[in-house]
Amino acid sequence: MKRIFSNAVFPLAVGLCLRLLFVLKFRASSGDTVLYEQIAANWLKHHVYGMNVNGAILPMDLRMPGYPAYLAIVYWLTGKTGDAARLFVMLGQIAVDIVGCAFVVWLAGLLLVLGDEHARQRPVLRTAWWLAMLCPFTANYDAVALTEALALALTAIALVFLVGLSGAARDLVFPAKRRPLEWPNQIGPWAVLAGFVTGLGTLLRPEAPILLAAGWLGTAVQLLPKRRLRAWIRLVTLSGAACLVPLLPWTLRNAMTLHEFQFLAPKDSNLPGELVPAGFMAWEKTWLFRMKDCYAAAWKLNDEAIDVEQLPARAFDSEEEKQRVAMILERYNDELTLTAEEDAAFGQLARERTARHPLRTYVWLPALRAATLWFSPRIELLPVSGTVFPLAQAWEDDKVDQLVTVGLFLINILYVGLAIWGAVKLWRWSSPARTAVLFLAVFFVLRTVFLTRLETPEPRYLLVCFPALIALGAVALGGRKYNAEEEVAERKSAPI
């Protein structure tokens, strides 16, 4: 029995079953799913990267081309498109996810070696494989046609190269003799690979370079105090240039087709001529911090009527302010299209609310968004309510729903807690490990700050942090510093 559980095939089989369960029983879609599918079908059939607008295919740059390219490849291989091809799309995502899990294992091993190069790696690698295979949050997103599965895998690969870059920077400061057949521990190869994979990730999610920026800051802590400025500039230049390489075709296409110099997708996803609801979004940022709030206002805009009574009480500072919002929404609901005048009225409300409570807008609400992003049941794709509190009321309403929600809520806390434990352990072990932990911490902070500035904070945008959380958690559970006396005792007690 012990051999079965220690064999890498067993967690692979369990993880595969978990993913197939989500795909076959809890398959989901979203508004972005339809948009991605439409772009991919037009790209494959009509050779136009665009969406259908008023019966015509309009070239656009609202979404990065990575995921539509993946869908187009699946459509070409299967001869199916749209909903008919979704099962094949998801099976492909499962394969990509499992590859990403293998890189999470590699990442855990690299972190352990930075902490203590003589430590036993097998327990950590085995633990990382189990944690990656059984993570319900990453597995869940194999069952929806969105970028998450591919973005997670590419993030895991980029993290491996960036932590490897951290190790190479360490050896640049403290030269070590390289063993035969060992990977050349030089900055150049790691920097180029890290940058190129980050560029591929940017084709899926435009904010992916945050990961590379965190790597630059982490290596700066290593190299600049040792007066290795030229080496740091070299790695930044190499990785930055490599990151741009995958983006060049997209940039050239935008320049030739849309006559704009655009490396990424535009910040505001609006078609030409559409109003950017800057005032409305600024008003939302003065009260919105939970995903359920998005359903009440943000995701209804220009599509459905917005009922002032469905907005939370914190959206108003007074009854008079609520009446002002109701009057604006009454005009909006007549046409279901936000006008420039109505958007300006929301912008005025946002300025007034921010002037009254600047800390609420710039400190407390971003902090609440961060807490929501990190400590969430992550049940967006599951047929459960996601209500954790109040516990007694939720239990009374639906016991099964509450058990599933609280269970996933606790599992999420477990993964975060194990990562903190692993980070503390590595921090105590060695200086190179502290640099790697600092890099990961900077990545977490930068991504969290970026997401808290969005008007619609979705917990799925934080999933790309899970490869690092899992690797740190594996070090927490399986990592032990090398002890020569224990090693000798184990060898003596081992059967001949």
C-alpha positions as CSV (number, residue, x, y, z in Angstrom):
1,M,0.0,0.0,0.0
2,K,2.9,2.4,0.8
3,R,4.4,1.8,-2.6
4,I,1.1,2.7,-4.3
5,F,0.8,6.0,-2.5
6,S,4.5,6.8,-3.1
7,N,4.2,6.0,-6.8
8,A,3.9,9.2,-9.0
9,V,1.2,7.4,-11.1
10,F,-1.3,7.2,-8.3
11,P,-1.7,11.0,-7.7
12,L,-1.7,11.5,-11.4
13,A,-4.6,9.1,-11.7
14,V,-6.5,10.8,-8.8
15,G,-5.8,14.2,-10.3
16,L,-7.0,13.1,-13.7
17,C,-10.2,11.8,-12.2
18,L,-10.8,15.0,-10.3
19,R,-10.4,17.0,-13.5
20,L,-12.6,14.7,-15.5
21,L,-15.3,15.0,-12.8
22,F,-15.3,18.8,-13.2
23,V,-15.4,18.6,-17.0
24,L,-18.1,16.0,-17.2
25,K,-20.3,17.1,-14.2
26,F,-19.6,20.9,-13.7
27,R,-18.7,22.2,-17.1
28,A,-19.3,26.0,-17.2
29,S,-19.0,29.0,-19.5
30,S,-18.9,32.8,-19.1
31,G,-19.4,35.9,-21.2
32,D,-15.8,35.8,-22.2
33,T,-16.2,32.2,-23.3
34,V,-18.6,33.2,-26.1
35,L,-16.3,36.1,-27.1
36,Y,-13.2,33.9,-27.3
37,E,-15.1,31.3,-29.3
38,Q,-16.4,33.9,-31.8
39,I,-12.9,35.4,-32.3
40,A,-11.3,31.9,-32.8
41,A,-14.0,30.8,-35.3
42,N,-13.7,34.0,-37.3
43,W,-9.9,33.7,-37.3
44,L,-10.0,30.1,-38.5
45,K,-12.8,30.4,-41.1
46,H,-12.4,34.0,-42.3
47,H,-8.8,34.8,-41.4
48,V,-10.0,37.8,-39.5
49,Y,-9.1,38.3,-35.8
50,G,-12.4,40.0,-34.9
51,M,-15.9,39.7,-33.6
52,N,-19.4,39.9,-35.2
53,V,-20.9,43.4,-35.0
54,N,-24.1,44.2,-36.9
55,G,-23.7,41.3,-39.2
56,A,-20.1,42.1,-40.1
57,I,-16.7,40.8,-38.8
58,L,-15.0,43.8,-37.1
59,P,-11.2,43.5,-36.5
60,M,-10.5,44.2,-32.8
61,D,-7.9,44.0,-30.1
62,L,-10.1,43.6,-27.0
63,R,-8.6,40.3,-26.0
64,M,-5.0,39.0,-26.3
65,P,-4.6,36.4,-29.1
66,G,-3.2,33.5,-27.1
67,Y,-6.4,31.8,-26.0
68,P,-8.2,32.3,-29.4
69,A,-5.2,30.7,-31.0
70,Y,-5.5,27.7,-28.8
71,L,-9.2,27.4,-29.6
72,A,-8.5,27.8,-33.3
73,I,-6.0,24.9,-33.1
74,V,-8.6,22.7,-31.4
75,Y,-11.2,23.7,-33.9
76,W,-8.9,22.9,-36.8
77,L,-7.9,19.5,-35.3
78,T,-11.5,18.4,-34.5
79,G,-13.5,20.0,-37.3
80,K,-15.9,21.4,-34.7
81,T,-16.4,24.9,-33.3
82,G,-18.1,26.6,-30.4
83,D,-20.1,24.6,-28.0
84,A,-19.6,21.4,-30.1
85,A,-15.8,21.6,-29.5
86,R,-15.9,22.5,-25.8
87,L,-15.3,19.0,-24.5
88,F,-12.1,18.7,-26.7
89,V,-11.0,22.2,-25.6
90,M,-11.3,21.1,-21.9
91,L,-9.6,17.8,-22.4
92,G,-6.7,19.7,-24.0
93,Q,-6.7,22.0,-20.9
94,I,-6.4,19.0,-18.7
95,A,-3.3,17.9,-20.5
96,V,-1.8,21.4,-20.3
97,D,-2.7,21.6,-16.6
98,I,-0.9,18.3,-15.8
99,V,2.2,19.6,-17.6
100,G,2.0,22.7,-15.5
101,C,1.8,20.5,-12.3
102,A,5.0,18.8,-13.3
103,F,6.7,22.3,-13.4
104,V,5.3,23.0,-10.0
105,V,7.1,19.9,-8.7
106,W,10.3,21.2,-10.4
107,L,9.7,24.6,-8.7
108,A,9.4,23.0,-5.3
109,G,12.7,21.1,-5.9
110,L,14.5,24.3,-6.9
111,L,13.3,26.1,-3.8
112,L,14.4,23.3,-1.6
113,V,17.9,23.2,-3.2
114,L,18.2,27.0,-2.7
115,G,17.4,26.4,1.0
116,D,19.8,23.4,1.4
117,E,21.4,21.7,-1.6
118,H,22.0,18.6,0.5
119,A,18.4,18.2,1.7
120,R,16.4,15.2,0.6
121,Q,14.3,16.1,-2.4
122,R,12.0,13.1,-2.8
123,P,9.6,13.9,0.0
124,V,9.2,17.5,-1.2
125,L,8.7,16.5,-4.8
126,R,6.2,13.8,-3.9
127,T,4.2,16.3,-1.7
128,A,4.3,18.9,-4.5
129,W,2.9,16.4,-6.9
130,W,0.0,15.5,-4.6
131,L,-0.8,19.1,-3.7
132,A,-0.8,20.1,-7.4
133,M,-2.9,17.1,-8.5
134,L,-5.5,17.5,-5.8
135,C,-5.9,21.3,-5.9
136,P,-9.6,21.8,-6.6
137,F,-9.2,25.5,-7.6
138,T,-6.8,25.0,-10.4
139,A,-8.5,21.7,-11.6
140,N,-11.9,23.5,-11.6
141,Y,-10.9,25.9,-14.3
142,D,-10.1,23.1,-16.7
143,A,-13.8,22.8,-17.1
144,V,-14.4,26.2,-18.6
145,A,-13.3,27.8,-21.8
146,L,-11.2,30.6,-20.3
147,T,-7.5,31.5,-20.1
148,E,-6.9,30.2,-16.6
149,A,-5.7,26.6,-17.3
150,L,-3.1,27.8,-19.9
151,A,-2.1,30.8,-17.9
152,L,-1.5,28.7,-14.8
153,A,0.8,26.3,-16.7
154,L,2.9,29.1,-18.3
155,T,3.2,30.8,-14.9
156,A,4.5,27.6,-13.4
157,I,7.1,27.3,-16.2
158,A,8.1,31.0,-15.9
159,L,8.4,30.6,-12.1
160,V,10.8,27.7,-12.6
161,F,13.1,29.8,-14.8
162,L,12.8,32.9,-12.6
163,V,13.8,30.9,-9.5
164,G,16.6,29.3,-11.6
165,L,17.6,32.9,-12.5
166,S,17.8,33.7,-8.8
167,G,20.0,30.7,-8.2
168,A,22.3,31.8,-11.1
169,A,22.5,35.3,-9.6
170,R,23.6,33.6,-6.3
171,D,26.4,31.7,-8.1
172,L,27.5,34.9,-9.8
173,V,28.0,36.5,-6.4
174,F,29.4,33.3,-4.8
175,P,30.9,31.2,-7.6
176,A,30.4,27.5,-7.3
177,K,32.1,24.6,-9.1
178,R,29.7,23.1,-11.7
179,R,29.4,19.3,-11.7
180,P,29.6,17.3,-15.0
181,L,26.4,17.4,-17.1
182,E,24.8,20.0,-14.8
183,W,22.7,22.8,-16.4
184,P,25.0,25.8,-17.1
185,N,24.2,27.9,-14.1
186,Q,24.6,31.2,-15.9
187,I,22.3,34.2,-16.0
188,G,21.8,34.3,-19.8
189,P,19.9,31.1,-20.4
190,W,17.6,31.5,-17.4
191,A,16.9,35.1,-18.3
192,V,16.0,34.4,-21.9
193,L,13.8,31.4,-21.0
194,A,12.1,33.3,-18.2
195,G,11.4,36.3,-20.5
196,F,10.2,34.2,-23.4
197,V,7.8,32.2,-21.4
198,T,6.5,35.3,-19.7
199,G,5.9,36.7,-23.2
200,L,3.9,33.6,-24.1
201,G,1.9,34.1,-20.9
202,T,1.2,37.8,-21.9
203,L,-0.5,36.5,-25.0
204,L,-3.0,35.0,-22.6
205,R,-3.2,37.6,-19.8
206,P,-1.9,41.2,-20.5
207,E,-0.8,41.6,-16.9
208,A,1.6,38.6,-17.0
209,P,4.8,40.9,-17.1
210,I,4.1,41.6,-13.4
211,L,5.8,38.2,-12.8
212,L,8.9,39.3,-14.7
213,A,9.0,42.7,-12.9
214,A,9.0,40.7,-9.6
215,G,11.9,38.7,-10.8
216,W,13.9,41.8,-11.7
217,L,13.3,43.2,-8.2
218,G,14.3,39.9,-6.6
219,T,17.6,39.7,-8.4
220,A,18.3,43.4,-7.8
221,V,18.3,42.6,-4.1
222,Q,21.0,40.0,-4.8
223,L,23.2,41.7,-7.3
224,L,23.1,45.5,-6.6
225,P,24.4,45.4,-3.0
226,K,27.4,43.3,-4.4
227,R,28.0,46.0,-7.1
228,R,27.0,43.7,-10.0
229,L,25.0,46.4,-11.7
230,R,26.1,45.4,-15.2
231,A,25.1,41.8,-14.6
232,W,21.6,43.0,-13.4
233,I,21.2,45.3,-16.4
234,R,22.2,42.3,-18.7
235,L,19.6,40.0,-17.2
236,V,16.9,42.7,-17.4
237,T,17.8,43.4,-21.0
238,L,17.9,39.8,-22.0
239,S,14.6,38.8,-20.3
240,G,12.8,42.0,-21.4
241,A,13.8,41.5,-25.0
242,A,12.9,37.8,-24.9
243,C,9.5,38.8,-23.4
244,L,8.8,41.1,-26.4
245,V,9.6,38.4,-29.0
246,P,6.2,36.5,-28.7
247,L,4.4,39.9,-28.7
248,L,5.9,41.2,-31.9
249,P,3.4,39.4,-34.4
250,W,0.5,40.8,-32.3
251,T,2.0,44.3,-32.3
252,L,2.6,44.2,-36.0
253,R,-0.9,43.0,-36.7
254,N,-2.4,45.9,-34.6
255,A,-0.2,48.4,-36.4
256,M,-1.2,47.2,-39.9
257,T,-4.8,46.3,-39.3
258,L,-5.9,48.8,-36.6
259,H,-3.2,51.5,-37.2
260,E,-2.2,51.6,-33.6
261,F,1.0,50.6,-31.8
262,Q,-0.4,48.2,-29.2
263,F,1.6,45.5,-27.5
264,L,-1.2,44.5,-25.1
265,A,-5.0,44.6,-25.1
266,P,-6.4,48.0,-24.3
267,K,-7.2,48.8,-20.6
268,D,-10.9,49.4,-21.3
269,S,-12.5,46.7,-23.4
270,N,-14.6,48.9,-25.6
271,L,-15.3,48.9,-29.3
272,P,-14.5,52.0,-31.4
273,G,-17.0,54.7,-30.7
274,E,-18.2,53.1,-27.5
275,L,-18.3,55.2,-24.3
276,V,-15.7,54.2,-21.7
277,P,-17.7,54.4,-18.4
278,A,-14.9,56.0,-16.4
279,G,-17.3,57.8,-14.0
280,F,-19.4,54.7,-13.4
281,M,-16.3,52.6,-12.7
282,A,-14.9,55.3,-10.4
283,W,-18.2,55.2,-8.5
284,E,-18.0,51.4,-8.2
285,K,-14.6,51.6,-6.7
286,T,-16.0,53.6,-3.7
287,W,-18.1,50.7,-2.5
288,L,-17.5,47.4,-4.5
289,F,-15.2,44.8,-3.1
290,R,-17.0,41.4,-3.5
291,M,-17.6,39.5,-6.7
292,K,-21.4,39.2,-5.9
293,D,-21.5,43.0,-6.1
294,C,-20.4,42.8,-9.7
295,Y,-23.7,41.0,-10.6
296,A,-25.7,43.8,-9.1
297,A,-24.2,46.6,-11.2
298,A,-21.0,46.2,-13.2
299,W,-22.0,43.2,-15.3
300,K,-25.4,44.5,-16.0
301,L,-24.2,47.8,-17.5
302,N,-25.4,48.4,-21.1
303,D,-27.2,45.1,-21.0
304,E,-29.7,44.9,-18.2
305,A,-31.6,47.2,-15.9
306,I,-29.9,48.1,-12.6
307,D,-32.2,48.1,-9.5
308,V,-31.0,50.5,-6.9
309,E,-32.6,48.3,-4.2
310,Q,-30.3,45.4,-5.1
311,L,-27.2,47.5,-4.4
312,P,-25.6,47.1,-1.0
313,A,-26.2,49.7,1.6
314,R,-22.5,50.8,1.6
315,A,-23.1,52.1,-2.0
316,F,-24.8,55.1,-0.4
317,D,-23.6,57.5,2.4
318,S,-27.1,58.9,2.9
319,E,-30.7,58.6,1.8
320,E,-30.3,61.7,-0.3
321,E,-27.4,60.1,-2.2
322,K,-29.4,56.9,-2.7
323,Q,-32.1,59.1,-4.3
324,R,-29.6,60.7,-6.6
325,V,-28.4,57.2,-7.7
326,A,-32.0,56.1,-8.3
327,M,-32.6,59.1,-10.5
328,I,-29.6,58.4,-12.7
329,L,-30.5,54.7,-12.9
330,E,-34.0,55.5,-13.8
331,R,-32.8,57.4,-16.9
332,Y,-30.3,54.6,-17.7
333,N,-33.0,51.9,-17.4
334,D,-35.1,53.5,-20.0
335,E,-32.6,52.8,-22.8
336,L,-30.2,50.3,-21.1
337,T,-27.3,52.4,-22.5
338,L,-25.2,54.6,-20.3
339,T,-24.9,58.1,-21.7
340,A,-22.0,60.5,-21.3
341,E,-24.2,62.7,-19.1
342,E,-25.2,59.8,-16.8
343,D,-21.5,58.7,-16.6
344,A,-20.5,62.2,-15.6
345,A,-23.1,62.1,-12.8
346,F,-21.6,58.9,-11.5
347,G,-18.2,60.4,-11.7
348,Q,-19.3,63.4,-9.6
349,L,-20.7,61.0,-7.0
350,A,-17.4,59.2,-7.0
351,R,-15.5,62.4,-6.4
352,E,-17.8,63.4,-3.5
353,R,-17.7,60.0,-1.8
354,T,-13.9,59.9,-2.1
355,A,-13.5,63.5,-0.7
356,R,-15.6,62.5,2.3
357,H,-13.8,59.2,2.9
358,P,-10.5,59.1,1.1
359,L,-9.2,56.2,3.3
360,R,-12.2,54.1,2.3
361,T,-11.5,54.5,-1.4
362,Y,-7.8,54.2,-1.3
363,V,-7.1,51.9,1.7
364,W,-10.0,50.1,3.3
365,L,-11.8,48.9,0.1
366,P,-8.6,47.8,-1.6
367,A,-7.7,45.9,1.5
368,L,-11.1,44.2,1.5
369,R,-10.7,43.4,-2.2
370,A,-7.3,41.8,-1.4
371,A,-8.9,39.7,1.4
372,T,-11.7,38.6,-0.9
373,L,-9.2,37.6,-3.6
374,W,-7.0,35.6,-1.3
375,F,-9.6,34.1,1.1
376,S,-12.4,32.9,-1.1
377,P,-14.2,29.6,-1.5
378,R,-13.5,30.0,-5.3
379,I,-16.8,28.4,-6.3
380,E,-17.5,30.7,-9.2
381,L,-18.0,27.8,-11.6
382,L,-19.9,25.5,-9.2
383,P,-23.6,25.3,-8.6
384,V,-23.4,26.5,-4.9
385,S,-24.1,29.9,-3.4
386,G,-20.6,30.6,-2.0
387,T,-22.1,32.1,1.2
388,V,-19.9,31.4,4.2
389,F,-21.2,34.0,6.7
390,P,-23.5,34.1,8.7
391,L,-22.8,30.4,9.3
392,A,-26.1,29.6,11.1
393,Q,-28.3,31.2,8.5
394,A,-26.4,29.6,5.6
395,W,-26.6,26.2,7.3
396,E,-30.4,26.6,7.8
397,D,-30.9,27.5,4.1
398,D,-29.0,24.6,2.6
399,K,-26.8,22.2,4.5
400,V,-25.1,20.6,1.5
401,D,-24.4,24.0,-0.1
402,Q,-22.9,25.2,3.2
403,L,-20.7,22.1,3.6
404,V,-19.2,22.4,0.1
405,T,-18.7,26.2,0.5
406,V,-17.0,26.0,3.9
407,G,-15.0,23.0,2.9
408,L,-13.5,24.8,-0.1
409,F,-13.1,28.0,2.0
410,L,-11.0,26.0,4.5
411,I,-9.0,24.2,1.7
412,N,-8.1,27.6,0.3
413,I,-6.9,28.8,3.7
414,L,-4.9,25.5,4.0
415,Y,-3.0,26.2,0.8
416,V,-2.3,29.8,1.8
417,G,-1.3,28.7,5.3
418,L,1.1,26.0,4.1
419,A,2.7,28.5,1.7
420,I,3.4,30.9,4.5
421,W,4.8,28.1,6.6
422,G,7.1,27.0,3.7
423,A,8.2,30.6,3.1
424,V,9.1,31.0,6.8
425,K,11.1,27.7,6.7
426,L,13.1,28.7,3.6
427,W,13.7,32.2,5.0
428,R,15.4,30.6,8.0
429,W,17.5,28.2,6.1
430,S,19.7,30.3,3.8
431,S,20.4,33.6,2.1
432,P,19.7,32.3,-1.4
433,A,16.4,30.9,-0.3
434,R,15.5,34.2,1.3
435,T,16.0,35.9,-2.1
436,A,13.7,33.4,-3.8
437,V,11.1,33.9,-1.1
438,L,11.4,37.6,-1.5
439,F,10.8,37.3,-5.2
440,L,7.7,35.2,-4.7
441,A,6.4,37.6,-2.0
442,V,7.0,40.6,-4.4
443,F,5.1,38.7,-7.1
444,F,2.1,38.1,-4.7
445,V,2.1,41.8,-3.6
446,L,2.4,43.3,-7.0
447,R,-0.4,41.1,-8.5
448,T,-2.6,41.7,-5.5
449,V,-2.2,45.5,-5.7
450,F,-2.8,45.4,-9.4
451,L,-6.0,43.4,-9.0
452,T,-7.3,45.6,-6.1
453,R,-7.3,48.6,-8.5
454,L,-9.7,46.9,-10.8
455,E,-13.4,47.8,-10.5
456,T,-14.4,44.1,-10.8
457,P,-12.2,42.0,-8.6
458,E,-12.6,38.3,-9.6
459,P,-10.9,35.6,-7.5
460,R,-9.9,33.7,-10.6
461,Y,-7.4,36.4,-11.5
462,L,-5.3,35.3,-8.4
463,L,-5.1,31.6,-9.5
464,V,-1.8,32.2,-11.2
465,C,-0.3,32.5,-7.7
466,F,-1.2,28.9,-6.9
467,P,1.9,27.3,-8.5
468,A,4.1,29.2,-6.1
469,L,1.7,28.6,-3.2
470,I,1.8,24.8,-3.9
471,A,5.6,24.7,-4.2
472,L,6.0,26.6,-0.9
473,G,3.5,24.3,0.7
474,A,5.4,21.2,-0.4
475,V,8.5,22.6,1.2
476,A,6.5,23.2,4.4
477,L,5.2,19.6,4.6
478,G,8.2,17.7,3.2
479,G,11.3,19.8,3.5
480,R,13.9,19.0,6.1
481,K,17.4,20.4,6.3
482,Y,20.2,17.8,5.8
483,N,21.4,16.1,8.9
484,A,24.4,13.9,8.5
485,E,23.9,11.8,11.6
486,E,20.3,11.0,10.6
487,E,21.4,10.1,7.1
488,V,24.0,7.6,8.5
489,A,21.5,6.1,10.9
490,E,18.9,5.6,8.1
491,R,21.5,3.9,5.9
492,K,22.5,1.5,8.6
493,S,18.9,0.6,9.4
494,A,17.9,0.1,5.7
495,P,17.6,-3.5,4.6
496,I,20.5,-4.8,2.5
